[in-house]
Amino acid sequence: MAPNAQSVLVVEDEASIASFVSLYLKNAGYEVRTVASGRDALTSVEKDEC
């Protein structure tokens, strides 16, 4: 992964869709993380900003 790659957080509760979207974004050069709910997304973002 490139050191300056932009990061994308995929929020999707359907594992197959999350996997497909993540793969597409990774192939486009993004750093990708996935979570299954809005609550998990907020927790993930909070942890990264500290």
Secondary structure, 3 states (H helix, E strand, C coil): CCCCCCEEEEECCCHHHHHHHHHHHHHCCCEEEEECCHHHHHHHHHHHHC
